[in-house]
Amino acid sequence: NFGASLMYDARLVGECVSAMAENSGGATVTVKCRIGVDDFSSYDTLCHFVETVATQMKSCASAGNKPLFAIHARKALLNGLSPAENRTVPPLRYDWVFGLAKDFPHIAFVLNGGVNDFFGAHLGAS
């Protein structure tokens, strides 16, 4: 398993993040993920992934001393779409990323996906 398919196994991702942190020489390890993969893409599934992985993460000084996730606000469709299509075809779910920030105030989140310029970043934040 690699890439987005790792989201199927939150425990394994947590173990990988922990091992990377132990061997990073003090550098912060963050996680970038999608909101889901194929049919494995409910908000509850995403919350379970974040909750499980975050328990293995160290805090990030530039994120208010919280674990840091960069969330690409589209799910990944592993069968039938190219990597380029996966960056544009699945619908954006910014509401899920904002929901994570509300539901997990002890974790920092960065919104990723579909933000192409300052104007788009401003719209995403409002």
C-alpha positions in Angstrom: 0.0 0.0 0.0 1.1 3.6 -0.7 -0.4 7.0 -1.3 -4.1 7.5 -0.7 -4.8 3.8 -0.3 -3.0 4.0 3.1 -6.2 5.7 4.4 -7.7 2.2 4.6 -5.5 1.5 7.6 -5.3 4.3 10.1 -3.4 2.2 12.6 -0.6 1.5 10.0 -0.4 5.2 9.1 -0.1 6.1 12.8 2.7 3.6 13.2 4.5 5.0 10.2 4.1 8.6 11.4 5.5 7.5 14.8 8.5 5.8 13.3 9.2 8.8 11.1 9.1 11.1 14.0 11.4 8.9 16.0 13.9 9.0 13.2 13.4 12.6 12.0 16.2 14.2 13.9 13.7 16.5 15.6 12.0 17.6 12.4 8.2 17.8 12.6 6.3 15.1 10.8 2.9 16.1 9.5 0.2 14.2 7.5 -1.4 15.1 4.2 -4.4 13.1 3.3 -7.6 13.1 1.3 -11.1 13.2 2.8 -11.5 9.6 1.8 -10.8 6.9 -0.8 -13.4 5.3 -3.2 -16.4 4.2 -1.1 -14.4 4.5 2.1 -15.4 8.1 2.4 -17.8 9.1 5.1 -17.2 11.9 7.5 -17.2 9.4 10.4 -14.5 7.4 8.6 -12.4 10.5 8.1 -12.8 11.4 11.8 -11.7 7.9 12.9 -8.6 8.2 10.6 -7.7 11.6 12.0 -8.3 10.5 15.6 -6.3 7.3 15.2 -3.3 8.9 13.4 -3.2 12.0 15.6 -2.6 9.9 18.7 0.8 8.9 17.2 1.8 12.4 16.1 4.0 15.0 17.9 3.0 18.6 18.1 4.1 21.1 15.4 5.4 24.4 16.8 4.2 26.4 13.8 0.7 25.0 14.3 0.1 26.2 17.8 1.9 23.1 19.3 -0.8 20.8 17.8 -0.4 17.8 15.5 -0.8 19.1 11.9 -2.9 17.6 9.1 -3.1 19.0 5.5 -6.5 17.8 4.3 -7.1 17.6 0.5 -10.8 18.3 0.4 -11.6 15.7 -2.3 -11.7 12.0 -2.0 -9.4 9.9 -4.1 -11.0 7.6 -6.7 -8.3 5.0 -7.2 -10.0 3.1 -10.1 -10.7 4.9 -13.3 -9.3 8.4 -12.7 -5.8 9.5 -13.4 -3.8 11.5 -10.8 -4.6 14.7 -12.7 -8.3 13.9 -12.8 -8.3 13.1 -9.1 -7.2 16.7 -8.5 -10.3 18.1 -10.3 -13.1 15.6 -10.7 -14.2 14.5 -7.2 -16.2 17.3 -5.6 -14.6 19.5 -3.0 -15.9 19.1 0.5 -14.5 22.1 2.4 -17.3 21.7 4.9 -15.7 18.4 6.1 -12.3 20.1 6.7 -14.0 22.9 8.6 -15.9 20.2 10.5 -12.7 18.5 11.5 -11.3 21.9 12.8 -14.5 22.3 14.9 -14.6 18.6 16.1 -10.9 18.3 16.9 -9.8 21.7 18.4 -6.6 20.0 19.7 -5.4 19.2 16.2 -4.4 21.8 13.5 -5.7 21.5 9.9 -4.6 23.1 6.7 -7.1 23.1 3.8 -5.8 21.8 0.5 -7.4 21.2 -2.8 -9.0 23.6 -5.3 -7.3 26.7 -3.9 -5.6 28.3 -6.9 -5.0 31.9 -5.9 -5.4 34.4 -3.0 -9.1 35.0 -3.9 -9.9 31.3 -3.7 -8.1 31.0 -0.4 -10.1 33.9 0.9 -13.4 32.3 -0.2 -12.4 29.0 1.4 -11.7 30.8 4.7 -15.1 32.5 4.8 
